[in-house]
Structure formats: structure tokens, C-alpha cells
């Protein structure tokens, strides 16, 4: 696990895992030069991880976070908890997900029904990235997407939004045109619903944006992120198609 180091007034602080939030103190043991062991105080039981509510939407979001080509029954079975597997069976019964088999996917791959995107768009509760002044990150917060041309700016922005990217609140990809496309999870969920509703055959980005009633730049950012995640295919530069 990689954690952030916060520096304040000549002192350094680290972010502890969520499981340790109930600890009033921790112990640090030097192992060898440059290596330390961090633990709860000896004799104190480690706090049990808090169970999270498992809902159909939480399972669907987890399924969508898995790249399409990796969404095989075997991989999904390893990725889901027992409670999540029960919910997945119910989603299959409702026809919201199904296992698609083809020449490329002989063992099958989970496909998500188009209506799911609209469902999630109505109830998107993902946290937005933090931001204040109207710099790049502030603009991202306001409009939900960002296109960055400069590599150094993209690197600085990714460092600033590292925690949001780690949590999945922000996603980004470098496209073949050399630009960096960044979207918030909330914007992507809404844009994805609109895109999947109109993308039934090969279409160019401008045509998709017009049909989906999205800003061209925001639509293109969403398209590249979706293509990177395996939800759609970029047939050739600027031309997209459903999976």
C-alpha cells in the first residue's frame, strides 16, 4: 500500500489506512535502514474492517470498474465477495448483466445492459475532487472534464489529484493524439449513459457529441476513457463503435 506523506512545519505525517481510524496511537518498529513496521499497539487487537453495504448499484459500479476484456466469470468470481456474488446472480436474473460468449471470449465475458448506465447516472454519488480557485483542478470540478495539452501540466495535475484518482473519483488517459483527457466519475457516468444510448454503430466523435447532446471536448474525453476501459472500441482515430 502506498500512502501520502504530508509535510507541516518541518514535520512529516502519513495517512493511515481506514481500518486504523479507531486507533488512538500506533507503534513504529525500525527493521533495518530505510524499513519500518507500522502496527497497532502490541497487545491491542487490530480493528476489524468495517463491512460495507452491498447494493445492486455498488456491484454494478464494481463490474464497470473492471476492463471489459478482464470481465470473465473466473476473474469476476475472484474479485467479488460472497455477498456481492449473491447480488450479481440477482442482476443476472433481472437481465442487467449477462455472460457473452464469442470467438474471442470462449469462456465468456460479462456484458452490462445499456439501461444500467442511465440507472447509475440518476444516482451517481461519487465524491467530486477537491478544488478551490479556478485553476485546472477547479475547472475540472466545475465542468467535469479537462483536456490537457502540456505533459508537465498533466503530471502536476495528476500529482495534485492523486487521492481522487486512487479513489476513482477522477479518471484520465493519454490518447494517441498526445493530449491528456481527464473526467470526474460523476461526469463520466452521465456522459456514458448518453453515449451508450446513441452509439449503435461506427460513429465519429463529433457525431456522437451532437447525438448525445454533449460538449464536444467533454464527449471526446469520455469516449477516450471509456475506450481505455474496454467499454467501447476506437476503430481508428476519432471513430468509435460499441463493443
DONU-485526 format. One record per residue (C-alpha): z, x, y; residue in three letters. Coordinates in steps of 0.2 Angstrom, whole numbers. Example, Ala and Ser with C-alpha at 12.3 -4.5 7.8 and 13.67 -1.06 7.14 Angstrom:
! residues 2
{node {39; 62; -22}; ALA}
{node {36; 68; -5}; SER}
END
This chain:
! residues 243
{node {0; 0; 0}; UNK}
{node {-5; 7; 17}; UNK}
{node {6; 2; 32}; UNK}
{node {6; 4; 51}; UNK}
{node {16; 17; 60}; UNK}
{node {22; 11; 77}; UNK}
{node {27; 24; 90}; UNK}
{node {40; 19; 103}; UNK}
{node {49; 31; 114}; UNK}
{node {47; 47; 104}; UNK}
{node {52; 37; 88}; UNK}
{node {41; 31; 74}; UNK}
{node {44; 14; 65}; UNK}
{node {35; 7; 49}; UNK}
{node {31; -11; 45}; UNK}
{node {40; -16; 29}; UNK}
{node {32; -27; 15}; UNK}
{node {36; -46; 17}; UNK}
{node {47; -45; 2}; UNK}
{node {59; -34; 11}; UNK}
{node {61; -46; 26}; UNK}
{node {78; -51; 20}; UNK}
{node {85; -33; 19}; UNK}
{node {97; -28; 32}; UNK}
{node {94; -9; 28}; UNK}
{node {83; 1; 16}; UNK}
{node {85; 19; 9}; UNK}
{node {73; 33; 10}; UNK}
{node {74; 47; -3}; UNK}
{node {64; 64; 0}; UNK}
{node {55; 68; -16}; UNK}
{node {45; 83; -10}; UNK}
{node {37; 89; 6}; UNK}
{node {27; 75; 13}; UNK}
{node {33; 62; 0}; UNK}
{node {47; 50; 1}; UNK}
{node {53; 35; -9}; UNK}
{node {57; 19; 1}; UNK}
{node {68; 6; -8}; UNK}
{node {82; -7; -6}; UNK}
{node {99; 0; -6}; UNK}
{node {104; 6; -23}; UNK}
{node {114; -7; -32}; UNK}
{node {106; -21; -22}; UNK}
{node {93; -32; -32}; UNK}
{node {76; -31; -25}; UNK}
{node {72; -48; -16}; UNK}
{node {61; -59; -27}; UNK}
{node {44; -63; -20}; UNK}
{node {43; -80; -12}; UNK}
{node {32; -92; -21}; UNK}
{node {18; -99; -10}; UNK}
{node {12; -117; -11}; UNK}
{node {-4; -118; -22}; UNK}
{node {-16; -131; -15}; UNK}
{node {-34; -135; -18}; UNK}
{node {-39; -128; -1}; UNK}
{node {-29; -112; -5}; UNK}
{node {-38; -109; -21}; UNK}
{node {-55; -113; -14}; UNK}
{node {-52; -100; 0}; UNK}
{node {-47; -88; -13}; UNK}
{node {-63; -91; -23}; UNK}
{node {-73; -89; -7}; UNK}
{node {-65; -73; -3}; UNK}
{node {-72; -66; -20}; UNK}
{node {-90; -59; -18}; UNK}
{node {-102; -71; -27}; UNK}
{node {-108; -58; -40}; UNK}
{node {-90; -54; -44}; UNK}
{node {-85; -73; -46}; UNK}
{node {-87; -73; -65}; UNK}
{node {-75; -83; -76}; UNK}
{node {-67; -67; -83}; UNK}
{node {-64; -59; -65}; UNK}
{node {-58; -76; -58}; UNK}
{node {-46; -78; -73}; UNK}
{node {-38; -61; -69}; UNK}
{node {-37; -65; -50}; UNK}
{node {-28; -82; -51}; UNK}
{node {-10; -86; -56}; UNK}
{node {-6; -99; -69}; UNK}
{node {-3; -112; -55}; UNK}
{node {-20; -108; -47}; UNK}
{node {-29; -109; -64}; UNK}
{node {-22; -127; -66}; UNK}
{node {-29; -131; -48}; UNK}
{node {-46; -123; -52}; UNK}
{node {-48; -135; -68}; UNK}
{node {-45; -150; -56}; UNK}
{node {-58; -143; -44}; UNK}
{node {-70; -141; -58}; UNK}
{node {-66; -159; -64}; UNK}
{node {-70; -165; -46}; UNK}
{node {-86; -156; -46}; UNK}
{node {-81; -145; -31}; UNK}
{node {-84; -129; -41}; UNK}
{node {-94; -126; -57}; UNK}
{node {-99; -111; -68}; UNK}
{node {-118; -107; -65}; UNK}
{node {-127; -98; -79}; UNK}
{node {-144; -89; -77}; UNK}
{node {-154; -74; -82}; UNK}
{node {-144; -63; -70}; UNK}
{node {-127; -71; -74}; UNK}
{node {-127; -74; -93}; UNK}
{node {-108; -75; -94}; UNK}
{node {-108; -87; -79}; UNK}
{node {-103; -86; -61}; UNK}
{node {-93; -99; -51}; UNK}
{node {-103; -108; -38}; UNK}
{node {-95; -118; -24}; UNK}
{node {-101; -135; -19}; UNK}
{node {-109; -137; -2}; UNK}
{node {-96; -150; 3}; UNK}
{node {-82; -138; 1}; UNK}
{node {-87; -129; 17}; UNK}
{node {-86; -145; 28}; UNK}
{node {-69; -148; 20}; UNK}
{node {-62; -131; 24}; UNK}
{node {-70; -132; 42}; UNK}
{node {-59; -148; 46}; UNK}
{node {-43; -139; 40}; UNK}
{node {-45; -121; 45}; UNK}
{node {-28; -115; 49}; UNK}
{node {-31; -96; 48}; UNK}
{node {-22; -86; 62}; UNK}
{node {-33; -80; 76}; UNK}
{node {-32; -62; 81}; UNK}
{node {-20; -57; 94}; UNK}
{node {-28; -54; 111}; UNK}
{node {-24; -54; 130}; UNK}
{node {-36; -48; 143}; UNK}
{node {-55; -52; 141}; UNK}
{node {-60; -35; 133}; UNK}
{node {-69; -35; 117}; UNK}
{node {-55; -42; 106}; UNK}
{node {-51; -55; 120}; UNK}
{node {-69; -60; 119}; UNK}
{node {-69; -61; 100}; UNK}
{node {-54; -73; 102}; UNK}
{node {-62; -84; 114}; UNK}
{node {-79; -86; 106}; UNK}
{node {-76; -82; 88}; UNK}
{node {-89; -69; 86}; UNK}
{node {-94; -52; 93}; UNK}
{node {-109; -41; 92}; UNK}
{node {-106; -23; 95}; UNK}
{node {-119; -10; 98}; UNK}
{node {-109; 6; 100}; UNK}
{node {-102; 14; 85}; UNK}
{node {-87; 21; 94}; UNK}
{node {-83; 4; 102}; UNK}
{node {-84; -4; 84}; UNK}
{node {-72; 10; 77}; UNK}
{node {-60; 7; 91}; UNK}
{node {-60; -12; 89}; UNK}
{node {-58; -11; 70}; UNK}
{node {-43; 0; 73}; UNK}
{node {-36; -12; 86}; UNK}
{node {-39; -27; 74}; UNK}
{node {-34; -18; 58}; UNK}
{node {-20; -30; 54}; UNK}
{node {-31; -45; 57}; UNK}
{node {-45; -38; 46}; UNK}
{node {-32; -34; 32}; UNK}
{node {-26; -52; 33}; UNK}
{node {-43; -59; 33}; UNK}
{node {-42; -67; 50}; UNK}
{node {-56; -56; 56}; UNK}
{node {-72; -50; 46}; UNK}
{node {-85; -38; 50}; UNK}
{node {-101; -30; 44}; UNK}
{node {-113; -17; 49}; UNK}
{node {-131; -24; 47}; UNK}
{node {-147; -15; 44}; UNK}
{node {-151; -16; 62}; UNK}
{node {-137; -4; 66}; UNK}
{node {-126; -17; 75}; UNK}
{node {-109; -22; 70}; UNK}
{node {-106; -41; 68}; UNK}
{node {-88; -47; 69}; UNK}
{node {-82; -65; 67}; UNK}
{node {-65; -74; 66}; UNK}
{node {-61; -83; 49}; UNK}
{node {-60; -99; 59}; UNK}
{node {-77; -97; 67}; UNK}
{node {-85; -92; 50}; UNK}
{node {-78; -107; 41}; UNK}
{node {-85; -119; 54}; UNK}
{node {-102; -109; 55}; UNK}
{node {-103; -108; 36}; UNK}
{node {-102; -127; 35}; UNK}
{node {-116; -130; 47}; UNK}
{node {-127; -116; 40}; UNK}
{node {-125; -122; 22}; UNK}
{node {-130; -139; 27}; UNK}
{node {-147; -134; 33}; UNK}
{node {-151; -118; 23}; UNK}
{node {-160; -125; 8}; UNK}
{node {-175; -113; 8}; UNK}
{node {-180; -97; 16}; UNK}
{node {-177; -98; 35}; UNK}
{node {-176; -85; 49}; UNK}
{node {-160; -83; 59}; UNK}
{node {-166; -92; 75}; UNK}
{node {-172; -107; 65}; UNK}
{node {-155; -108; 56}; UNK}
{node {-146; -107; 73}; UNK}
{node {-157; -121; 80}; UNK}
{node {-155; -132; 65}; UNK}
{node {-136; -129; 63}; UNK}
{node {-133; -130; 82}; UNK}
{node {-125; -113; 84}; UNK}
{node {-126; -100; 97}; UNK}
{node {-140; -88; 90}; UNK}
{node {-129; -72; 91}; UNK}
{node {-114; -81; 83}; UNK}
{node {-125; -88; 69}; UNK}
{node {-133; -71; 66}; UNK}
{node {-115; -64; 64}; UNK}
{node {-110; -77; 52}; UNK}
{node {-126; -75; 42}; UNK}
{node {-123; -56; 40}; UNK}
{node {-105; -58; 35}; UNK}
{node {-110; -72; 23}; UNK}
{node {-124; -62; 15}; UNK}
{node {-112; -47; 14}; UNK}
{node {-100; -58; 4}; UNK}
{node {-114; -64; -8}; UNK}
{node {-113; -82; -1}; UNK}
{node {-132; -82; 4}; UNK}
{node {-146; -69; 2}; UNK}
{node {-155; -59; 16}; UNK}
{node {-173; -59; 8}; UNK}
{node {-179; -47; 21}; UNK}
{node {-174; -43; 38}; UNK}
{node {-169; -58; 48}; UNK}
{node {-174; -70; 33}; UNK}
{node {-160; -79; 24}; UNK}
{node {-160; -90; 9}; UNK}
{node {-147; -99; -2}; UNK}
{node {-140; -91; -17}; UNK}
END
